[in-house]
Amino acid sequence: METYEIGDLLKCKWRDTLWVVIGMDPNVVSKHRQGIVIRRYSRGITYRNSGYSKDYTLVSRPNSCK
């Protein structure tokens, strides 16, 4: 399982949308997935959602060489 950090830019595997991690969901504790709180901005509207790490791939991480 890949763990994400606040500020990571993620891409949804199902919808090809980009999301920014704004928090972690403390209610999800598992060895196989991480609960994340995410946000995206599209056409003047801000969307907030929560999901599981297995449904997203890391695009970039602030202050890293990736």
CHARMM internal coordinates of N, CA and C (Angstrom, degrees):
IC EDIT
DIST 1 N 1 CA 1.4501
DIST 1 CA 1 C 1.5200
ANGL 1 N 1 CA 1 C 108.91
DIST 1 C 2 N 1.3104
ANGL 1 CA 1 C 2 N 115.54
DIHE 1 N 1 CA 1 C 2 N 130.23
DIST 2 N 2 CA 1.4571
ANGL 1 C 2 N 2 CA 120.28
DIHE 1 CA 1 C 2 N 2 CA 175.30
DIST 2 CA 2 C 1.5301
ANGL 2 N 2 CA 2 C 108.17
DIHE 1 C 2 N 2 CA 2 C -88.37
DIST 2 C 3 N 1.3120
ANGL 2 CA 2 C 3 N 116.36
DIHE 2 N 2 CA 2 C 3 N 131.14
DIST 3 N 3 CA 1.4609
ANGL 2 C 3 N 3 CA 119.67
DIHE 2 CA 2 C 3 N 3 CA 179.07
DIST 3 CA 3 C 1.5260
ANGL 3 N 3 CA 3 C 108.66
DIHE 2 C 3 N 3 CA 3 C -98.70
DIST 3 C 4 N 1.3102
ANGL 3 CA 3 C 4 N 115.20
DIHE 3 N 3 CA 3 C 4 N 143.61
DIST 4 N 4 CA 1.4523
ANGL 3 C 4 N 4 CA 121.09
DIHE 3 CA 3 C 4 N 4 CA -179.05
DIST 4 CA 4 C 1.5191
ANGL 4 N 4 CA 4 C 110.38
DIHE 3 C 4 N 4 CA 4 C -109.95
DIST 4 C 5 N 1.3224
ANGL 4 CA 4 C 5 N 115.01
DIHE 4 N 4 CA 4 C 5 N 160.41
DIST 5 N 5 CA 1.4589
ANGL 4 C 5 N 5 CA 122.26
DIHE 4 CA 4 C 5 N 5 CA -179.96
DIST 5 CA 5 C 1.5243
ANGL 5 N 5 CA 5 C 109.26
DIHE 4 C 5 N 5 CA 5 C -120.62
DIST 5 C 6 N 1.3108
ANGL 5 CA 5 C 6 N 115.55
DIHE 5 N 5 CA 5 C 6 N 160.89
DIST 6 N 6 CA 1.4655
ANGL 5 C 6 N 6 CA 120.09
DIHE 5 CA 5 C 6 N 6 CA 176.33
DIST 6 CA 6 C 1.5246
ANGL 6 N 6 CA 6 C 108.64
DIHE 5 C 6 N 6 CA 6 C -61.58
DIST 6 C 7 N 1.3188
ANGL 6 CA 6 C 7 N 115.93
DIHE 6 N 6 CA 6 C 7 N 132.45
DIST 7 N 7 CA 1.4603
ANGL 6 C 7 N 7 CA 122.00
DIHE 6 CA 6 C 7 N 7 CA -178.95
DIST 7 CA 7 C 1.5172
ANGL 7 N 7 CA 7 C 113.96
DIHE 6 C 7 N 7 CA 7 C 100.06
DIST 7 C 8 N 1.3322
ANGL 7 CA 7 C 8 N 118.26
DIHE 7 N 7 CA 7 C 8 N -11.11
DIST 8 N 8 CA 1.4640
ANGL 7 C 8 N 8 CA 121.28
DIHE 7 CA 7 C 8 N 8 CA 179.09
DIST 8 CA 8 C 1.5249
ANGL 8 N 8 CA 8 C 110.72
DIHE 7 C 8 N 8 CA 8 C -67.09
DIST 8 C 9 N 1.3185
ANGL 8 CA 8 C 9 N 115.97
DIHE 8 N 8 CA 8 C 9 N 142.23
DIST 9 N 9 CA 1.4645
ANGL 8 C 9 N 9 CA 122.07
DIHE 8 CA 8 C 9 N 9 CA 174.84
DIST 9 CA 9 C 1.5191
ANGL 9 N 9 CA 9 C 107.50
DIHE 8 C 9 N 9 CA 9 C -97.37
DIST 9 C 10 N 1.3370
ANGL 9 CA 9 C 10 N 116.40
DIHE 9 N 9 CA 9 C 10 N 121.84
DIST 10 N 10 CA 1.4533
ANGL 9 C 10 N 10 CA 122.29
DIHE 9 CA 9 C 10 N 10 CA -176.29
DIST 10 CA 10 C 1.5259
ANGL 10 N 10 CA 10 C 110.84
DIHE 9 C 10 N 10 CA 10 C -117.86
DIST 10 C 11 N 1.3344
ANGL 10 CA 10 C 11 N 114.99
DIHE 10 N 10 CA 10 C 11 N 155.30
DIST 11 N 11 CA 1.4600
ANGL 10 C 11 N 11 CA 121.18
DIHE 10 CA 10 C 11 N 11 CA 175.50
DIST 11 CA 11 C 1.5196
ANGL 11 N 11 CA 11 C 108.28
DIHE 10 C 11 N 11 CA 11 C -119.03
DIST 11 C 12 N 1.3229
ANGL 11 CA 11 C 12 N 116.31
DIHE 11 N 11 CA 11 C 12 N 128.63
DIST 12 N 12 CA 1.4578
ANGL 11 C 12 N 12 CA 121.59
DIHE 11 CA 11 C 12 N 12 CA 178.36
DIST 12 CA 12 C 1.5292
ANGL 12 N 12 CA 12 C 109.35
DIHE 11 C 12 N 12 CA 12 C -69.51
DIST 12 C 13 N 1.3220
ANGL 12 CA 12 C 13 N 116.33
DIHE 12 N 12 CA 12 C 13 N 131.06
DIST 13 N 13 CA 1.4665
ANGL 12 C 13 N 13 CA 120.70
DIHE 12 CA 12 C 13 N 13 CA -179.13
DIST 13 CA 13 C 1.5244
ANGL 13 N 13 CA 13 C 112.52
DIHE 12 C 13 N 13 CA 13 C -69.51
DIST 13 C 14 N 1.3114
ANGL 13 CA 13 C 14 N 118.12
DIHE 13 N 13 CA 13 C 14 N -23.10
DIST 14 N 14 CA 1.4658
ANGL 13 C 14 N 14 CA 121.63
DIHE 13 CA 13 C 14 N 14 CA -174.19
DIST 14 CA 14 C 1.5222
ANGL 14 N 14 CA 14 C 113.48
DIHE 13 C 14 N 14 CA 14 C -96.40
DIST 14 C 15 N 1.3364
ANGL 14 CA 14 C 15 N 117.65
DIHE 14 N 14 CA 14 C 15 N -34.66
DIST 15 N 15 CA 1.4738
ANGL 14 C 15 N 15 CA 119.87
DIHE 14 CA 14 C 15 N 15 CA -173.17
DIST 15 CA 15 C 1.5315
ANGL 15 N 15 CA 15 C 114.21
DIHE 14 C 15 N 15 CA 15 C -117.51
DIST 15 C 16 N 1.3353
ANGL 15 CA 15 C 16 N 118.01
DIHE 15 N 15 CA 15 C 16 N -0.93
DIST 16 N 16 CA 1.4745
ANGL 15 C 16 N 16 CA 122.35
DIHE 15 CA 15 C 16 N 16 CA -178.43
DIST 16 CA 16 C 1.5232
ANGL 16 N 16 CA 16 C 112.97
DIHE 15 C 16 N 16 CA 16 C 56.43
DIST 16 C 17 N 1.3226
ANGL 16 CA 16 C 17 N 118.01
DIHE 16 N 16 CA 16 C 17 N 32.34
DIST 17 N 17 CA 1.4544
ANGL 16 C 17 N 17 CA 121.37
DIHE 16 CA 16 C 17 N 17 CA 176.12
DIST 17 CA 17 C 1.5211
ANGL 17 N 17 CA 17 C 109.20
DIHE 16 C 17 N 17 CA 17 C -99.84
DIST 17 C 18 N 1.3239
ANGL 17 CA 17 C 18 N 116.14
DIHE 17 N 17 CA 17 C 18 N 151.03
DIST 18 N 18 CA 1.4569
ANGL 17 C 18 N 18 CA 121.93
DIHE 17 CA 17 C 18 N 18 CA -179.77
DIST 18 CA 18 C 1.5203
ANGL 18 N 18 CA 18 C 110.23
DIHE 17 C 18 N 18 CA 18 C -98.53
DIST 18 C 19 N 1.3239
ANGL 18 CA 18 C 19 N 115.98
DIHE 18 N 18 CA 18 C 19 N 138.25
DIST 19 N 19 CA 1.4589
ANGL 18 C 19 N 19 CA 122.72
DIHE 18 CA 18 C 19 N 19 CA -178.05
DIST 19 CA 19 C 1.5228
ANGL 19 N 19 CA 19 C 109.56
DIHE 18 C 19 N 19 CA 19 C -134.67
DIST 19 C 20 N 1.3265
ANGL 19 CA 19 C 20 N 116.70
DIHE 19 N 19 CA 19 C 20 N 151.93
DIST 20 N 20 CA 1.4632
ANGL 19 C 20 N 20 CA 122.47
DIHE 19 CA 19 C 20 N 20 CA 174.58
DIST 20 CA 20 C 1.5202
ANGL 20 N 20 CA 20 C 108.24
DIHE 19 C 20 N 20 CA 20 C -111.50
DIST 20 C 21 N 1.3244
ANGL 20 CA 20 C 21 N 116.75
DIHE 20 N 20 CA 20 C 21 N 132.96
DIST 21 N 21 CA 1.4685
ANGL 20 C 21 N 21 CA 121.42
DIHE 20 CA 20 C 21 N 21 CA 178.04
DIST 21 CA 21 C 1.5350
ANGL 21 N 21 CA 21 C 108.42
DIHE 20 C 21 N 21 CA 21 C -74.58
DIST 21 C 22 N 1.3479
ANGL 21 CA 21 C 22 N 116.10
DIHE 21 N 21 CA 21 C 22 N 123.27
DIST 22 N 22 CA 1.4661
ANGL 21 C 22 N 22 CA 120.44
DIHE 21 CA 21 C 22 N 22 CA 179.19
DIST 22 CA 22 C 1.5217
ANGL 22 N 22 CA 22 C 112.33
DIHE 21 C 22 N 22 CA 22 C -113.96
DIST 22 C 23 N 1.3356
ANGL 22 CA 22 C 23 N 117.21
DIHE 22 N 22 CA 22 C 23 N -3.45
DIST 23 N 23 CA 1.4535
ANGL 22 C 23 N 23 CA 119.81
DIHE 22 CA 22 C 23 N 23 CA 178.94
DIST 23 CA 23 C 1.5145
ANGL 23 N 23 CA 23 C 111.72
DIHE 22 C 23 N 23 CA 23 C 179.32
DIST 23 C 24 N 1.3059
ANGL 23 CA 23 C 24 N 114.50
DIHE 23 N 23 CA 23 C 24 N 174.53
DIST 24 N 24 CA 1.4613
ANGL 23 C 24 N 24 CA 121.47
DIHE 23 CA 23 C 24 N 24 CA 177.97
DIST 24 CA 24 C 1.5254
ANGL 24 N 24 CA 24 C 108.98
DIHE 23 C 24 N 24 CA 24 C -115.73
DIST 24 C 25 N 1.3136
ANGL 24 CA 24 C 25 N 117.17
DIHE 24 N 24 CA 24 C 25 N 145.71
DIST 25 N 25 CA 1.4574
ANGL 24 C 25 N 25 CA 122.44
DIHE 24 CA 24 C 25 N 25 CA 179.20
DIST 25 CA 25 C 1.5304
ANGL 25 N 25 CA 25 C 108.66
DIHE 24 C 25 N 25 CA 25 C -91.00
DIST 25 C 26 N 1.3320
ANGL 25 CA 25 C 26 N 117.85
DIHE 25 N 25 CA 25 C 26 N 108.98
DIST 26 N 26 CA 1.4645
ANGL 25 C 26 N 26 CA 120.10
DIHE 25 CA 25 C 26 N 26 CA -177.33
DIST 26 CA 26 C 1.5313
ANGL 26 N 26 CA 26 C 113.48
DIHE 25 C 26 N 26 CA 26 C -69.68
DIST 26 C 27 N 1.3228
ANGL 26 CA 26 C 27 N 117.97
DIHE 26 N 26 CA 26 C 27 N -12.46
DIST 27 N 27 CA 1.4636
ANGL 26 C 27 N 27 CA 121.35
DIHE 26 CA 26 C 27 N 27 CA -178.87
DIST 27 CA 27 C 1.5219
ANGL 27 N 27 CA 27 C 113.03
DIHE 26 C 27 N 27 CA 27 C -80.03
DIST 27 C 28 N 1.3300
ANGL 27 CA 27 C 28 N 117.47
DIHE 27 N 27 CA 27 C 28 N -14.94
DIST 28 N 28 CA 1.4613
ANGL 27 C 28 N 28 CA 121.41
DIHE 27 CA 27 C 28 N 28 CA -179.84
DIST 28 CA 28 C 1.5295
ANGL 28 N 28 CA 28 C 108.37
DIHE 27 C 28 N 28 CA 28 C -104.12
DIST 28 C 29 N 1.3132
ANGL 28 CA 28 C 29 N 115.47
DIHE 28 N 28 CA 28 C 29 N 109.62
DIST 29 N 29 CA 1.4650
ANGL 28 C 29 N 29 CA 121.46
DIHE 28 CA 28 C 29 N 29 CA 177.23
DIST 29 CA 29 C 1.5198
ANGL 29 N 29 CA 29 C 107.26
DIHE 28 C 29 N 29 CA 29 C -125.71
DIST 29 C 30 N 1.3259
ANGL 29 CA 29 C 30 N 116.21
DIHE 29 N 29 CA 29 C 30 N 110.11
DIST 30 N 30 CA 1.4592
ANGL 29 C 30 N 30 CA 120.38
DIHE 29 CA 29 C 30 N 30 CA -176.71
DIST 30 CA 30 C 1.5230
ANGL 30 N 30 CA 30 C 109.29
DIHE 29 C 30 N 30 CA 30 C -154.38
DIST 30 C 31 N 1.3198
ANGL 30 CA 30 C 31 N 116.06
DIHE 30 N 30 CA 30 C 31 N 154.17
DIST 31 N 31 CA 1.4608
ANGL 30 C 31 N 31 CA 120.75
DIHE 30 CA 30 C 31 N 31 CA 175.59
DIST 31 CA 31 C 1.5191
ANGL 31 N 31 CA 31 C 111.61
DIHE 30 C 31 N 31 CA 31 C -78.16
DIST 31 C 32 N 1.3308
ANGL 31 CA 31 C 32 N 117.50
DIHE 31 N 31 CA 31 C 32 N -19.06
DIST 32 N 32 CA 1.4543
ANGL 31 C 32 N 32 CA 121.47
DIHE 31 CA 31 C 32 N 32 CA -172.45
DIST 32 CA 32 C 1.5212
ANGL 32 N 32 CA 32 C 114.66
DIHE 31 C 32 N 32 CA 32 C -103.85
DIST 32 C 33 N 1.3189
ANGL 32 CA 32 C 33 N 117.42
DIHE 32 N 32 CA 32 C 33 N -13.98
DIST 33 N 33 CA 1.4633
ANGL 32 C 33 N 33 CA 119.40
DIHE 32 CA 32 C 33 N 33 CA -179.80
DIST 33 CA 33 C 1.5224
ANGL 33 N 33 CA 33 C 110.24
DIHE 32 C 33 N 33 CA 33 C -154.09
DIST 33 C 34 N 1.3126
ANGL 33 CA 33 C 34 N 114.18
DIHE 33 N 33 CA 33 C 34 N 158.76
DIST 34 N 34 CA 1.4563
ANGL 33 C 34 N 34 CA 122.63
DIHE 33 CA 33 C 34 N 34 CA -179.41
DIST 34 CA 34 C 1.5224
ANGL 34 N 34 CA 34 C 108.04
DIHE 33 C 34 N 34 CA 34 C -122.02
DIST 34 C 35 N 1.3080
ANGL 34 CA 34 C 35 N 116.81
DIHE 34 N 34 CA 34 C 35 N 134.12
DIST 35 N 35 CA 1.4594
ANGL 34 C 35 N 35 CA 120.13
DIHE 34 CA 34 C 35 N 35 CA 176.19
DIST 35 CA 35 C 1.5193
ANGL 35 N 35 CA 35 C 109.65
DIHE 34 C 35 N 35 CA 35 C -82.77
DIST 35 C 36 N 1.3303
ANGL 35 CA 35 C 36 N 116.76
DIHE 35 N 35 CA 35 C 36 N 127.97
DIST 36 N 36 CA 1.4575
ANGL 35 C 36 N 36 CA 120.87
DIHE 35 CA 35 C 36 N 36 CA -178.35
DIST 36 CA 36 C 1.5250
ANGL 36 N 36 CA 36 C 110.07
DIHE 35 C 36 N 36 CA 36 C -127.77
DIST 36 C 37 N 1.3218
ANGL 36 CA 36 C 37 N 115.61
DIHE 36 N 36 CA 36 C 37 N 149.94
DIST 37 N 37 CA 1.4623
ANGL 36 C 37 N 37 CA 122.66
DIHE 36 CA 36 C 37 N 37 CA 174.12
DIST 37 CA 37 C 1.5194
ANGL 37 N 37 CA 37 C 105.42
DIHE 36 C 37 N 37 CA 37 C -109.44
DIST 37 C 38 N 1.3321
ANGL 37 CA 37 C 38 N 116.26
DIHE 37 N 37 CA 37 C 38 N 126.68
DIST 38 N 38 CA 1.4604
ANGL 37 C 38 N 38 CA 120.86
DIHE 37 CA 37 C 38 N 38 CA -171.90
DIST 38 CA 38 C 1.5286
ANGL 38 N 38 CA 38 C 111.31
DIHE 37 C 38 N 38 CA 38 C -128.65
DIST 38 C 39 N 1.3329
ANGL 38 CA 38 C 39 N 114.82
DIHE 38 N 38 CA 38 C 39 N 161.27
DIST 39 N 39 CA 1.4664
ANGL 38 C 39 N 39 CA 120.47
DIHE 38 CA 38 C 39 N 39 CA -179.92
DIST 39 CA 39 C 1.5245
ANGL 39 N 39 CA 39 C 108.70
DIHE 38 C 39 N 39 CA 39 C -144.84
DIST 39 C 40 N 1.3403
ANGL 39 CA 39 C 40 N 114.97
DIHE 39 N 39 CA 39 C 40 N 144.76
DIST 40 N 40 CA 1.4616
ANGL 39 C 40 N 40 CA 120.30
DIHE 39 CA 39 C 40 N 40 CA 174.01
DIST 40 CA 40 C 1.5270
ANGL 40 N 40 CA 40 C 109.32
DIHE 39 C 40 N 40 CA 40 C -140.31
DIST 40 C 41 N 1.3162
ANGL 40 CA 40 C 41 N 115.67
DIHE 40 N 40 CA 40 C 41 N 161.10
DIST 41 N 41 CA 1.4534
ANGL 40 C 41 N 41 CA 122.80
DIHE 40 CA 40 C 41 N 41 CA -178.79
DIST 41 CA 41 C 1.5257
ANGL 41 N 41 CA 41 C 107.91
DIHE 40 C 41 N 41 CA 41 C -124.80
DIST 41 C 42 N 1.3250
ANGL 41 CA 41 C 42 N 116.51
DIHE 41 N 41 CA 41 C 42 N 127.61
DIST 42 N 42 CA 1.4559
ANGL 41 C 42 N 42 CA 120.29
DIHE 41 CA 41 C 42 N 42 CA -179.35
DIST 42 CA 42 C 1.5211
ANGL 42 N 42 CA 42 C 110.12
DIHE 41 C 42 N 42 CA 42 C -148.45
DIST 42 C 43 N 1.3230
ANGL 42 CA 42 C 43 N 116.02
DIHE 42 N 42 CA 42 C 43 N 124.19
DIST 43 N 43 CA 1.4722
ANGL 42 C 43 N 43 CA 122.71
DIHE 42 CA 42 C 43 N 43 CA 175.72
DIST 43 CA 43 C 1.5310
ANGL 43 N 43 CA 43 C 112.84
DIHE 42 C 43 N 43 CA 43 C 52.16
DIST 43 C 44 N 1.2977
ANGL 43 CA 43 C 44 N 116.03
DIHE 43 N 43 CA 43 C 44 N 43.55
DIST 44 N 44 CA 1.4561
ANGL 43 C 44 N 44 CA 120.67
DIHE 43 CA 43 C 44 N 44 CA 176.26
DIST 44 CA 44 C 1.5170
ANGL 44 N 44 CA 44 C 115.17
DIHE 43 C 44 N 44 CA 44 C 82.54
DIST 44 C 45 N 1.3142
ANGL 44 CA 44 C 45 N 117.89
DIHE 44 N 44 CA 44 C 45 N 3.67
DIST 45 N 45 CA 1.4634
ANGL 44 C 45 N 45 CA 121.69
DIHE 44 CA 44 C 45 N 45 CA -178.62
DIST 45 CA 45 C 1.5195
ANGL 45 N 45 CA 45 C 109.11
DIHE 44 C 45 N 45 CA 45 C -119.22
DIST 45 C 46 N 1.3305
ANGL 45 CA 45 C 46 N 115.93
DIHE 45 N 45 CA 45 C 46 N 135.25
DIST 46 N 46 CA 1.4599
ANGL 45 C 46 N 46 CA 121.33
DIHE 45 CA 45 C 46 N 46 CA 176.08
DIST 46 CA 46 C 1.5225
ANGL 46 N 46 CA 46 C 108.88
DIHE 45 C 46 N 46 CA 46 C -98.43
DIST 46 C 47 N 1.3190
ANGL 46 CA 46 C 47 N 116.35
DIHE 46 N 46 CA 46 C 47 N 127.66
DIST 47 N 47 CA 1.4630
ANGL 46 C 47 N 47 CA 122.40
DIHE 46 CA 46 C 47 N 47 CA 179.60
DIST 47 CA 47 C 1.5218
ANGL 47 N 47 CA 47 C 108.76
DIHE 46 C 47 N 47 CA 47 C -109.82
DIST 47 C 48 N 1.3207
ANGL 47 CA 47 C 48 N 116.62
DIHE 47 N 47 CA 47 C 48 N 139.21
DIST 48 N 48 CA 1.4584
ANGL 47 C 48 N 48 CA 121.89
DIHE 47 CA 47 C 48 N 48 CA 176.17
DIST 48 CA 48 C 1.5249
ANGL 48 N 48 CA 48 C 108.04
DIHE 47 C 48 N 48 CA 48 C -123.45
DIST 48 C 49 N 1.3140
ANGL 48 CA 48 C 49 N 115.88
DIHE 48 N 48 CA 48 C 49 N 140.96
DIST 49 N 49 CA 1.4527
ANGL 48 C 49 N 49 CA 120.02
DIHE 48 CA 48 C 49 N 49 CA -176.68
DIST 49 CA 49 C 1.5277
ANGL 49 N 49 CA 49 C 108.70
DIHE 48 C 49 N 49 CA 49 C -151.98
DIST 49 C 50 N 1.2962
ANGL 49 CA 49 C 50 N 116.25
DIHE 49 N 49 CA 49 C 50 N 166.53
DIST 50 N 50 CA 1.4558
ANGL 49 C 50 N 50 CA 120.96
DIHE 49 CA 49 C 50 N 50 CA 170.26
DIST 50 CA 50 C 1.5166
ANGL 50 N 50 CA 50 C 106.96
DIHE 49 C 50 N 50 CA 50 C -127.51
DIST 50 C 51 N 1.3009
ANGL 50 CA 50 C 51 N 115.89
DIHE 50 N 50 CA 50 C 51 N 151.87
DIST 51 N 51 CA 1.4546
ANGL 50 C 51 N 51 CA 119.06
DIHE 50 CA 50 C 51 N 51 CA -177.00
DIST 51 CA 51 C 1.5099
ANGL 51 N 51 CA 51 C 110.93
DIHE 50 C 51 N 51 CA 51 C -161.17
DIST 51 C 52 N 1.3192
ANGL 51 CA 51 C 52 N 115.38
DIHE 51 N 51 CA 51 C 52 N -169.82
DIST 52 N 52 CA 1.4495
ANGL 51 C 52 N 52 CA 122.50
DIHE 51 CA 51 C 52 N 52 CA 179.76
DIST 52 CA 52 C 1.5200
ANGL 52 N 52 CA 52 C 109.92
DIHE 51 C 52 N 52 CA 52 C -112.05
DIST 52 C 53 N 1.3073
ANGL 52 CA 52 C 53 N 115.77
DIHE 52 N 52 CA 52 C 53 N 145.79
DIST 53 N 53 CA 1.4538
ANGL 52 C 53 N 53 CA 121.08
DIHE 52 CA 52 C 53 N 53 CA -177.00
DIST 53 CA 53 C 1.5243
ANGL 53 N 53 CA 53 C 113.14
DIHE 52 C 53 N 53 CA 53 C -59.09
DIST 53 C 54 N 1.3253
ANGL 53 CA 53 C 54 N 117.84
DIHE 53 N 53 CA 53 C 54 N -28.65
DIST 54 N 54 CA 1.4687
ANGL 53 C 54 N 54 CA 120.83
DIHE 53 CA 53 C 54 N 54 CA -177.40
DIST 54 CA 54 C 1.5272
ANGL 54 N 54 CA 54 C 113.02
DIHE 53 C 54 N 54 CA 54 C -67.26
DIST 54 C 55 N 1.3266
ANGL 54 CA 54 C 55 N 118.06
DIHE 54 N 54 CA 54 C 55 N -16.94
DIST 55 N 55 CA 1.4604
ANGL 54 C 55 N 55 CA 121.76
DIHE 54 CA 54 C 55 N 55 CA -178.68
DIST 55 CA 55 C 1.5324
ANGL 55 N 55 CA 55 C 113.54
DIHE 54 C 55 N 55 CA 55 C -92.10
DIST 55 C 56 N 1.3379
ANGL 55 CA 55 C 56 N 117.66
DIHE 55 N 55 CA 55 C 56 N 2.26
DIST 56 N 56 CA 1.4604
ANGL 55 C 56 N 56 CA 121.83
DIHE 55 CA 55 C 56 N 56 CA -174.80
DIST 56 CA 56 C 1.5236
ANGL 56 N 56 CA 56 C 110.53
DIHE 55 C 56 N 56 CA 56 C -133.49
DIST 56 C 57 N 1.3339
ANGL 56 CA 56 C 57 N 115.67
DIHE 56 N 56 CA 56 C 57 N 152.81
DIST 57 N 57 CA 1.4608
ANGL 56 C 57 N 57 CA 121.02
DIHE 56 CA 56 C 57 N 57 CA 174.03
DIST 57 CA 57 C 1.5233
ANGL 57 N 57 CA 57 C 108.11
DIHE 56 C 57 N 57 CA 57 C -119.65
DIST 57 C 58 N 1.3183
ANGL 57 CA 57 C 58 N 115.29
DIHE 57 N 57 CA 57 C 58 N 147.67
DIST 58 N 58 CA 1.4651
ANGL 57 C 58 N 58 CA 121.31
DIHE 57 CA 57 C 58 N 58 CA -178.59
DIST 58 CA 58 C 1.5152
ANGL 58 N 58 CA 58 C 109.72
DIHE 57 C 58 N 58 CA 58 C -76.21
DIST 58 C 59 N 1.3413
ANGL 58 CA 58 C 59 N 116.35
DIHE 58 N 58 CA 58 C 59 N 126.52
DIST 59 N 59 CA 1.4627
ANGL 58 C 59 N 59 CA 121.76
DIHE 58 CA 58 C 59 N 59 CA 176.39
DIST 59 CA 59 C 1.5297
ANGL 59 N 59 CA 59 C 108.94
DIHE 58 C 59 N 59 CA 59 C -96.39
DIST 59 C 60 N 1.3295
ANGL 59 CA 59 C 60 N 116.77
DIHE 59 N 59 CA 59 C 60 N -49.56
DIST 60 N 60 CA 1.4628
ANGL 59 C 60 N 60 CA 120.20
DIHE 59 CA 59 C 60 N 60 CA 177.49
DIST 60 CA 60 C 1.5198
ANGL 60 N 60 CA 60 C 109.44
DIHE 59 C 60 N 60 CA 60 C -156.00
DIST 60 C 61 N 1.3203
ANGL 60 CA 60 C 61 N 113.58
DIHE 60 N 60 CA 60 C 61 N 156.99
DIST 61 N 61 CA 1.4582
ANGL 60 C 61 N 61 CA 121.62
DIHE 60 CA 60 C 61 N 61 CA 178.52
DIST 61 CA 61 C 1.5255
ANGL 61 N 61 CA 61 C 107.38
DIHE 60 C 61 N 61 CA 61 C -127.76
DIST 61 C 62 N 1.3350
ANGL 61 CA 61 C 62 N 117.64
DIHE 61 N 61 CA 61 C 62 N 129.95
DIST 62 N 62 CA 1.4601
ANGL 61 C 62 N 62 CA 119.69
DIHE 61 CA 61 C 62 N 62 CA 179.28
DIST 62 CA 62 C 1.5295
ANGL 62 N 62 CA 62 C 111.44
DIHE 61 C 62 N 62 CA 62 C -58.44
DIST 62 C 63 N 1.3158
ANGL 62 CA 62 C 63 N 115.98
DIHE 62 N 62 CA 62 C 63 N 142.52
DIST 63 N 63 CA 1.4693
ANGL 62 C 63 N 63 CA 122.86
DIHE 62 CA 62 C 63 N 63 CA 176.51
DIST 63 CA 63 C 1.5257
ANGL 63 N 63 CA 63 C 112.78
DIHE 62 C 63 N 63 CA 63 C 61.17
DIST 63 C 64 N 1.3180
ANGL 63 CA 63 C 64 N 116.93
DIHE 63 N 63 CA 63 C 64 N 36.59
DIST 64 N 64 CA 1.4631
ANGL 63 C 64 N 64 CA 120.05
DIHE 63 CA 63 C 64 N 64 CA 175.68
DIST 64 CA 64 C 1.5198
ANGL 64 N 64 CA 64 C 109.00
DIHE 63 C 64 N 64 CA 64 C -131.38
DIST 64 C 65 N 1.2913
ANGL 64 CA 64 C 65 N 115.09
DIHE 64 N 64 CA 64 C 65 N 168.08
DIST 65 N 65 CA 1.4775
ANGL 64 C 65 N 65 CA 120.31
DIHE 64 CA 64 C 65 N 65 CA -178.63
DIST 65 CA 65 C 1.5160
ANGL 65 N 65 CA 65 C 112.52
DIHE 64 C 65 N 65 CA 65 C -90.39
DIST 65 C 66 N 1.3325
ANGL 65 CA 65 C 66 N 118.03
DIHE 65 N 65 CA 65 C 66 N -0.49
DIST 66 N 66 CA 1.4690
ANGL 65 C 66 N 66 CA 120.26
DIHE 65 CA 65 C 66 N 66 CA -177.42
DIST 66 CA 66 C 1.5043
ANGL 66 N 66 CA 66 C 111.13
DIHE 65 C 66 N 66 CA 66 C -72.01
END
COOR INIT
IC SEED 1 N 1 CA 1 C
IC BUILD
